[in-house]
């Protein structure tokens, strides 16, 4: 077997190593460090198990497919929805953690949204206020003020 590179995936053919799919996460002078990323059936797992293999023992492994490529559609959709929920939650927490900048940004959005129809603002000024308010809300909610 040729020497694998970082991010290659391998599967043991020898019973000396636990079944599963391993990703190459490190290479040394005479060793390869592997992280288990899939089970024996090729499904994605998160075990944290790390194996260090000598170059001479690489014959006990064969190339394997990336287990991330075989996720079911339902699992992908559910995962995406969970990530979206947590992103909105973190965004809201950042806004709540910085009430004064949030209030200023919200006032700009409100002024820009309704300013040209009920107030003395021109359409251009209202558009600029709306744009500035939306960008300000995005900035405050992104967490950059906490850094």
N, C-alpha and C positions, 0 to 999 in steps of 0.2 A: 504494500500500500504506500502511495506517495504521502509525504508529510502534509497533513491537513492544515488549513489556515483558519484564522479566527472566523467564527460564525458558521463554519461547516458543521454538519450534523452527522453523527456516527451511531451505529447500533452494535452492541457486542455480539460476537458469534461464539464466544467461549463462555462456559458456565462460571468462570472465575469472577465475572462481573455481573452485577444485578441487571436483569432485563430492563430495557427501556431505550429511549433515544436521548443522546447527549449532544450538547452544543459545545464546540471548542471555544473556551473563554480565555485561554492563555497558552502561550508556547514558550518553552525555555530551551536551553542548549540541548538537553537530552530528554525532555519531558513535555507532555501535553496535558493541560488542565481542562477537564470536562465538567460541565454542569448538566445534571439530568433535567430535561425539559419535556419528556414524553414517557408514557408508560409502555408496556410491552405491546399494546395494541395500537400504538401510534397516536394516542390522544394526549393533549396538552396537560401537564401536571406541574405543580410548583412544589418541589420537595426541598430544594436548597442543597441537595446532595452533590458534593463535589468529589471527583475522582481524579487522581493524578496518575498518568500512565507513562511508563518509559517508552521511548521510541521503539525499542526492541519488541515491546508488547503490542504495538499498533496492529500487528497481524490478527489480533483477536477482535478487531472491529471492521465493520464495513460501512460504506456511505449509507445515509438514511435521509428520508424526506423530512422537511421541517414540519413539526406537528402543528404549527400555527395555521397551516394552510388547510386544515381539515375540520375547522369548527363548523358546527351546524348553524344554519341561518337563524333559527330561533335564539340560540345562545348568543350569537353576535348582536341581534337586535336588542335583547334584554340587557346585555353588557353596555351597549351604546346608550340606552335609556337610563341606566344606572349612572353612567358617567355624566350624562346631561343633567340629571338631578343634582349630583354632587357639585357640578360646576355652578349651577344656579344658586345652590345653597351657599357656596363659598363666596360668590359674587355678592349676595345679599348680606352676608356676615361682614364683608369688607365695607359695604355701604353703611351698615349699622355701627361699625367701629369708628367711622369718621363722619359724625353727623353734620358738622359745619360745612365741609366741602361738598357733602351729599346734598345739603339744602341749597347751597349756591348753585350747584349743577342742575338740580331739579327746578329751581326758579328760572334759570336760563331756558330750560326745555319748555316750561309752561309759558314763559314770555314769548319765546319763539313760535310756539304752536298757536297761541291765541293772540299774539300781539298785533298782527297786521289787521285783524278783523274787529277787535274791540278797543285797541289802544292807539296811541299816537305813533307807533312804530311803522316805518315803511316796510314794504314786502322784503326788500333786501336786508334791512336791519333785523327783521324777524327771522329770516333764513339764517343769517350769521349767528344770531343768538341760539337758535335751535341746534345748529351744527356744533357750536361751542359747548352747549349743554350736554349733548349726546356724547361728544368726545370726552368731556369732563367726567360724566358718569362712568364711562368705560374705564377711564384712567383710575378713578377712585375705586371702582369695583374690582379692578384687576389686581389690587394689592400692592401697587408700586409705592403708595404712600407709607406703607409699613416698613419699607426697607431702609 
